[in-house]
Amino acid sequence: MMHKPPENTGLLCMMLLAIGLLIGCTSGGKGGTGGTVTIQSSPFPELAEMTSKVNAYLEIAGKSCILTVDPDTTLSGQCPDIPMTANSYNLKYVHTETGLTLAEAGGTVNFEGGQNIVISVPSLTKDFDDDGDGYTNIGEMIFGSDPESLSSYPFERPAYYYTGEGPNSLALGDLNGDGVLDVVTADRSSDSMSVLLGKKDGTFQTAKMYTMGSSGIDIHHPEEVTMGDMNGDNRLDVVVISSGANSDSPGDLAVFLGNGDGTLQSPIFHTIGNQPISVALGDINLDGNMDAVTANYSSGDVAVLLGNGDGSFQPPIIYHTNEVSSIALGDLNGDNILDMVASVFYSQTVVVLLGNGDGTFQSSNTYGIGLFRVCV
């Protein structure tokens, strides 16, 4: 299928990872009063489209301050006149109809006069099961009490991480050589690329964004990202395909050379055809350098770019194939030479081009994969 950008689901797709409590100390010193807690948070995804059924409370210094829960900000409100001392706090989400606790988190923060303090609340605890039936209160709020529905409720929710807008593709690889996989995304709507370095516990650091930069194209629209060692330094580099402003605009291939520590250099650009939407990497001409092939949808062709071994490429060699939507490289006939496979969107076919081992390909063979009907 042709690659299409995912719909922007907005803030409701973000996991509540940490909640910032901003304490504005308006008067008084240690032991005095006058501190005001202003709270804002990242969203709590299970509550999407159900905020009318949830109340949130911040319990601190003997106060229980109700917070506003809505689809845009998810959590906001204030708690005034907090003593300037060490205060324990508890953040709690409660189901309005039953009073059941859906999630909570707590800790201690020390307020000092004349200071603004930002703290991070621990991850929410969400495993409350007041009726002891083995299903959490959250699960029952979302799915009801029907056991069959509840049996499909996941016990652990996925973690969500910010990237640029409209992430359209991702790739995995160890960019900083620590033995842990990292994530790179092609962010179509924000014309950027995001790098999320992995941690040994399976979580990721905050994304670092790289703008696509200037290549003579006003709007890039990154479509697909992959990784490979493009300059032979044994460090992973990032390759991004961008489709351009519209179907009549030229797109480009950008190479971000890796520094080996998780950071990337400024991109090297190559113009490759109209609306490129897929890319594959491999050594096509057996010279030890990484090469690239791209599927150029609007111009109805694939481009072969032979690598120079420094992150740059020779001028593209074009093979006409009609509206190619995806492309891959692999040894299809066992001769230890990479061949090319491309899917053609509207004709519902797969095109195979056998490699010659010198960077060129033989005439294509076409195989139908479209819809069929069986008559009995």
C-alpha positions in Angstrom: 0.0 0.0 0.0 1.0 3.6 -0.6 2.4 5.3 2.5 0.0 7.8 4.0 0.6 10.1 6.9 -1.2 9.1 10.1 -4.0 11.3 11.3 -2.9 13.7 14.1 -4.6 12.4 17.2 -3.5 15.4 19.2 -2.6 15.6 22.8 -4.9 12.7 23.9 -2.3 10.2 22.5 0.4 11.3 25.0 1.2 9.3 28.1 1.3 11.0 31.5 5.0 10.6 32.2 5.6 13.4 34.7 3.5 16.2 36.1 5.0 19.6 36.7 4.0 21.3 39.9 5.0 25.0 39.8 5.0 26.5 43.2 4.9 30.3 43.2 5.9 31.5 46.7 4.0 34.7 47.0 4.6 35.5 50.7 6.1 34.3 53.9 9.3 32.5 54.8 10.0 29.1 56.1 7.2 27.9 58.2 4.9 30.7 56.9 2.1 30.4 54.4 1.3 31.9 51.1 2.6 29.4 48.6 0.4 28.6 45.6 0.5 25.3 43.7 -0.3 25.6 40.0 -0.5 22.2 38.3 -0.5 21.3 34.6 0.1 17.8 33.2 0.6 15.8 30.1 -2.6 13.7 29.3 -3.7 10.4 30.9 -4.6 8.4 27.7 -7.1 6.1 29.3 -9.3 9.1 30.0 -9.6 10.2 26.3 -13.2 11.2 25.6 -14.2 10.2 29.2 -13.2 13.3 31.1 -16.8 14.1 32.1 -16.7 10.9 34.2 -13.5 11.8 36.1 -12.5 14.2 38.9 -9.0 14.9 39.9 -7.8 16.1 43.3 -4.5 17.4 44.6 -4.3 16.6 48.4 -1.5 18.7 50.0 -1.0 20.2 53.5 -4.4 19.1 54.7 -6.2 20.6 51.6 -8.0 18.7 48.9 -8.1 21.0 45.8 -10.2 19.9 42.9 -8.5 20.1 39.5 -10.1 20.5 36.1 -9.9 17.5 33.7 -10.6 18.2 30.1 -9.5 16.9 26.7 -7.0 19.6 25.9 -5.1 20.3 29.0 -6.2 17.2 30.9 -5.3 18.6 34.3 -5.1 22.2 35.6 -5.9 24.1 38.8 -4.5 25.8 41.9 -4.0 25.1 45.6 -3.3 28.4 47.5 -1.8 29.1 51.0 0.5 26.1 51.3 2.9 26.2 54.2 6.5 27.0 53.4 7.9 23.7 54.6 8.1 20.1 53.5 4.7 19.0 52.4 3.5 15.5 51.4 1.1 15.5 48.4 -1.2 13.0 46.7 -2.7 13.3 43.2 -5.8 11.3 42.7 -8.2 10.6 39.8 -11.7 9.5 40.9 -14.6 8.1 38.9 -17.5 10.6 39.5 -20.3 8.1 39.3 -18.9 5.4 41.7 -16.2 7.3 43.7 -13.7 4.6 42.8 -10.0 5.6 42.6 -8.7 5.2 39.0 -5.1 6.3 39.5 -2.9 8.2 42.0 0.6 9.3 42.6 2.3 11.0 45.6 5.5 12.2 47.2 7.0 15.1 49.2 8.1 18.6 48.1 9.8 21.3 50.2 8.4 24.8 49.7 10.8 27.7 50.5 9.8 31.3 50.5 10.7 33.4 47.5 11.4 30.4 45.2 9.6 28.8 42.3 9.9 25.0 42.4 9.3 22.4 39.7 9.0 18.8 40.8 8.2 15.6 38.9 5.4 13.4 40.2 6.1 9.6 40.0 4.3 7.5 37.5 0.6 6.9 38.2 -0.5 3.8 40.0 -3.5 2.4 38.1 -4.0 -1.1 39.5 -6.8 -0.4 41.9 -9.4 -3.2 42.0 -12.0 -2.3 44.7 -14.3 -5.3 44.0 -11.4 -7.8 43.8 -12.6 -9.4 40.6 -9.2 -9.2 38.9 -10.1 -6.3 36.7 -8.9 -2.7 37.5 -11.2 0.1 38.2 -10.0 1.8 35.0 -10.8 -1.2 32.9 -14.3 -1.4 34.3 -14.8 2.3 33.6 -13.7 1.8 30.0 -15.2 -1.6 29.2 -18.0 -2.0 31.7 -18.2 -5.0 34.0 -18.7 -7.6 31.3 -15.9 -10.2 31.8 -15.6 -11.0 28.1 -14.9 -7.4 27.3 -12.6 -7.0 30.2 -10.5 -10.0 29.3 -9.1 -8.0 26.4 -8.0 -5.1 28.5 -4.2 -4.9 28.7 -2.8 -4.9 32.2 0.1 -2.6 31.2 -0.6 0.5 29.2 1.9 1.6 26.4 4.2 4.5 27.1 4.0 7.5 24.8 6.8 9.8 23.8 6.7 13.2 22.0 8.2 13.4 18.5 7.8 16.1 15.8 4.3 16.5 14.3 2.9 13.7 12.1 5.4 11.0 12.6 5.1 9.0 9.4 7.8 6.3 9.6 10.3 5.0 12.2 13.5 3.0 12.2 15.5 1.2 15.0 19.2 1.2 15.5 22.0 1.8 18.0 23.1 5.4 17.3 25.3 6.0 20.3 26.9 2.6 20.6 25.6 1.7 24.1 24.1 -1.6 23.0 20.5 -0.3 23.3 18.2 0.3 20.4 17.3 3.9 19.6 14.3 5.2 17.6 14.3 7.7 14.7 11.1 9.1 13.3 10.3 11.0 10.0 7.9 13.8 11.1 6.0 14.8 8.0 3.9 17.6 9.4 6.7 19.5 11.2 9.3 18.9 8.4 11.6 17.3 10.9 13.2 14.1 12.1 13.3 13.0 15.7 15.8 10.9 17.6 14.8 9.1 20.8 17.8 7.5 22.5 16.9 4.2 24.3 17.6 3.4 27.9 18.5 -0.1 29.3 15.1 -0.3 31.0 13.2 -0.1 27.7 12.3 3.6 28.0 13.5 6.5 25.9 15.1 9.9 26.5 13.3 13.0 25.4 13.3 13.3 21.6 15.9 15.6 19.9 14.5 17.1 16.8 16.4 17.8 13.6 14.8 20.1 11.0 15.2 19.0 7.4 17.0 22.2 6.5 17.3 24.0 3.2 17.9 22.0 0.0 16.1 24.3 -2.5 12.8 22.7 -1.5 10.5 24.9 0.6 8.5 22.0 2.1 10.1 18.6 2.5 7.4 16.4 3.9 9.5 13.5 5.3 7.9 10.2 4.4 10.3 7.4 5.4 13.4 7.0 7.5 16.0 4.2 7.7 19.5 3.7 9.1 22.8 2.4 7.7 26.5 3.1 7.8 26.8 5.4 4.8 30.4 6.5 5.2 32.1 3.3 6.4 33.1 4.6 9.9 31.2 1.8 11.7 28.6 4.3 13.0 25.0 4.3 12.1 23.8 7.2 9.9 20.2 8.2 9.2 18.6 8.4 5.7 15.3 10.3 5.2 13.1 10.4 2.1 11.0 13.5 1.6 8.2 13.7 -0.9 8.1 17.5 -1.5 5.3 20.0 -1.4 3.0 18.2 -3.8 2.9 15.5 -6.5 4.5 17.8 -9.1 7.4 18.8 -6.8 10.8 17.2 -6.7 11.6 15.3 -3.5 14.9 14.5 -1.9 17.0 12.0 0.0 18.8 13.4 3.0 21.7 11.7 4.8 22.4 12.7 8.4 25.8 11.3 9.3 26.1 10.0 12.8 28.7 11.2 15.3 28.6 7.9 17.3 27.2 9.6 20.4 23.5 9.7 19.3 23.9 13.1 17.6 23.7 13.8 13.9 25.5 16.1 11.5 23.7 18.5 9.1 22.0 16.7 6.2 23.5 16.0 2.8 20.7 16.3 0.2 20.1 14.5 -3.1 17.3 15.2 -5.6 15.8 11.9 -6.7 12.4 12.3 -8.5 8.8 13.4 -7.9 7.2 12.4 -4.6 9.6 9.7 -3.3 7.9 7.8 -0.6 10.0 4.7 0.2 13.8 3.9 0.4 16.0 0.8 0.9 19.7 0.6 1.5 22.2 -2.0 0.4 25.5 -2.6 -1.4 24.2 -3.0 -5.0 27.5 -2.9 -6.9 29.6 -4.9 -4.4 32.1 -2.1 -3.8 31.7 -2.1 0.0 29.8 1.2 0.0 26.2 1.5 1.0 23.8 2.4 -1.9 20.2 3.5 -1.9 17.1 2.9 -4.0 14.0 5.0 -3.8 10.4 4.6 -4.9 9.2 7.8 -6.7 5.5 7.7 -6.8 4.4 10.6 -9.0 7.2 10.3 -11.5 6.5 6.6 -11.8 10.0 5.3 -11.4 12.7 4.0 -9.0 16.0 5.8 -8.6 19.3 3.9 -7.9 21.9 6.0 -6.1 25.4 4.4 -5.9 27.2 5.5 -2.8 30.6 7.1 -2.8 31.5 5.9 0.7 31.4 9.3 2.3 27.6 9.8 2.6 27.2 11.2 -0.8 25.9 9.5 -4.0 26.5 9.5 -7.7 23.7 10.9 -9.9 20.6 8.6 -9.8 20.0 5.9 -12.4 16.3 5.8 -13.2 14.1 2.8 -13.9 10.5 3.4 -15.0 8.0 1.2 -13.2 4.7 3.3 -12.8 3.4 4.5 -9.5 5.7 2.8 -7.0 4.6 2.9 -3.4 7.2 0.8 -1.6 10.6 -0.7 -2.3 12.9 -3.4 -0.9 16.3 -5.0 -1.7 17.2 -8.7 -1.3 18.9 -11.6 -3.0 16.0 -13.3 -4.7 17.8 -15.7 -6.9 20.7 -16.9 -4.7 23.6 -15.3 -6.7 24.8 -13.2 -3.8 23.7 -10.0 -5.6 21.0 -7.7 -4.4 17.8 -7.6 -6.4 15.0 -5.0 -6.2 11.3 -5.5 -5.5 8.8 -2.7 -5.8 5.0 -2.5 -5.3 3.0 -0.6 -7.9 0.0 1.0 -6.3 -2.8 1.4 -8.9 -2.0 -1.6 -11.0 -1.8 -3.9 -7.9 1.4 -5.5 -9.1 4.9 -6.3 -7.8 7.8 -5.5 -10.0 11.1 -7.5 -9.7 14.4 -6.2 -11.1 17.3 -8.7 -10.8 20.6 -7.1 -10.0 23.7 -7.5 -12.2 26.2 -6.8 -9.4 27.5 -3.6 -11.0 24.8 -1.3 -9.8 22.5 -1.9 -12.7 19.4 -4.1 -13.0 17.9 -6.3 -15.6 14.5 -5.7 -17.3 11.6 -6.0 -14.8 9.3 -8.9 -14.3 5.7 -8.0 -13.2 3.5 -10.1 -10.9 -0.2 -9.4 -10.2 -1.2 -9.2 -6.6 -4.6 -7.4 -6.9 -8.1 -8.4 -6.0 -9.5 -11.6 -7.5 -12.8 -13.4 -7.6 -13.5 -17.1 -7.3 -16.6 -18.3 -9.2 -18.2 -21.6 -8.3 
